[in-house]
Amino acid sequence: MQARPSLPSWQKLTRLAGEKKHQHMNDLFAADSERFNKFSLELPGLLLDYSKNLIDDETMSVLFALARETDVAAWREKMLRGDKINQTENRAVLHTALRRRSEQPLMVDGENITAQVQSQLVKMEAFVNQVRQGHWLGYSGKRITDIVNIGVGGSNLGPQMVTEALKHYSDNSVNMHYVSNVDGAQIVEILRPLDPQKVLFIVSSKTFTTTETLLNARTALNWLISASFDETAVAKHFVAVTANKENAVKFGISQENIFDIWDWVGGRFSLWSAIGLPVALDLGFDKFKALLDGADNMDRHFVQAPPEQNMPVIMALLSVWNTTFLGAKSQAILPYDQTLHMLSSYLQQAEMESNGKSVSWHGDELDYATVPSIWGQLGINGQHAFYQYLHQSNNVVPADFIGSVTSVTPVKGHHETLMANFFAQTQALMTGVNEEEICADLKAKGREAPYIDAVAPHKVHKGNRPTNTILLKRIDPATLGMLIAAYEHKIFVQGIILQICSFDQWGVELGKGLAAKIQQELQAGETRVSHDCSTENLIHYYQKVSGG
Ligand code: F6P
C-alpha cells in the first residue's frame, strides 16, 4: 500500500499548505461572495458552515482527491459489512449495526448480529418499561427511584453526556447518577442521600475487568447488602451490561439481569448498545430509539453522499488539513448550549483514544502529525477563561462551535445573548483587528499618541483562526444522534486517511499494568519491583506519610 506522503494529493496539499498559510481568510471572503454557499452544508436538523477555514476551491478539491486516493469509500464499505478492520484486535467495527433500521441480516463470524441487536433492544425496552412504570421492585417491595450507572470511559461518558444533553426530555420517572471515578469520594457522595431499597445499579463494563469499575461495583454491593442483610437483594438491585457474562455472573449478577454487548462494539462507540440503558431509563425507550434513528440518518448520509457533500468526510478532511498540513496541535470543542456541557469530554475520548497514535496500520512510525489534542468546554464560560489564548496566542487552535437555533428552555433574552456571542466569536477569530484600525479607534476616542503607541500592539488580533460552526435546529434526541454519529464517522475517516488503527487503544495498557503492580506494593507496604528513583521515592514518601 502506498505510503500517504507519496500520494499525489498529499504532495499537492503539502505544497498548497506552504503557499496558502500566508493568505488571510478576510481576503478570501472579500474575493468570493459565494464562499458561504460553497463551503456550508445543510442536512435536515443541522447546518455545518466550514467557510471560516483557510481553504479555497483548489484546496478543497485536492482534499476530496485525498479522500478518493485513500479509498475512504471502500473502507467505509468494509466497516459497514463487518470486515475486521480493527486489525490489531481482529474485530469488526459495527456500532452502525446498533442503530440500523434495516432488518437485513448482517453476519459476523457466522452469527446474524441484526437478530442479536434486536433481541437486546426488546429486552431493554421491557426492562425500561418495568422500571419506569414502577413494576420492577426492590428487595422490600418499593419501586426504584434512583439509578446509579457504574462504569468508566466509554461505559460512562456517552450515556452521561447524552443524559445531560437531553435532560429537558426526561419525565423524572427516575433520578440518574453516574459513578466513574475510583476515588471513593464520588461513590460515597452519590450514595449518601439514597435509599438502598429504591436504588438500581447498572454495572457497565464491556470487559468486566476494569479495576475501577469493579471496585466501585463491589462498594455498591457491600452498601446494599449491609442495608438489606440479604444476598438475594442483589438480583433486584443489580444489572450489568457486558460482553463478559462469565465475570458478571461470578461477581454475583443474575444471568437474566445481564445485557449483552459484543466485541464488535468499541467501548467509545458503545452508547447505542445497552451501554445506553441509563439514557433509555431516564427518557423512555421511544426517545432512546429516536436517538438511534438520528444516528442512523447520519449513517445513511455518510454512505450515500459524495465526498463533496458528505458532512463527516468534510469534517475529517478539514481536521487533516488544519493539523497534518497546517500544523495545528490542538482543536477546541466549544458548545454554546448548556445541555452539551459534556460534549468536549466525550469527544476527547472518542477522538484521542481512537487516533492519538503514531504508527501506521503496518506498524511503521508515522512522520506526519496525526490527531490534535481535543479540549474545550462551554463556549460562554470559555470566553471568560481561555479565549484570550484562542484570539491572541501564537498557537492557532482550530475550533468547532456548536449551538442551537431554538433553546429547549427559553428564558426571555437569554438565547439571543448566548447566540450573539456564538456568532461574534467565530467572526472575531476570523477577521481579527489590525493595528491601523486600533489606532484610528483610539484616536477617535480622544486618546493621546503615547498611550496609543503603548497599547495598540497589545490590542492587535491577527485573526485567520479557523472555525467550523455547527448549528442544530434544536437539541433533541434525533438531532443529537446525528451530531454524535457525524463525529464518529469523522474520526473513522481521519483514521483511514492517516493510516491509523482507530479502533484499538493499546496506549492505555502500560499504565494499567504498572498500577496493578504498584497497588500490590501499596497494600504490602513495601516496594517489590525496581522503579526509577522518582517513582520509588514518591511511593516511599506516600508510605511514610500514610504510615503504611
Ligand atoms: O482503558 C480504556 C478503556 O478500555 C476504554 O476504551 C473503555 O471505554 C473503558 O476503558 C472502559 O472499559 P470497560 O467498559 O471494559 O470497563
Residues whose N, C-alpha, C, O or C-beta is under 5 A from the ligand:
A	BS01	F6P	V152 G153 G154 S155 S204 S205 K206 T207 F208 T210 T213 G267 R268 Q505 V508
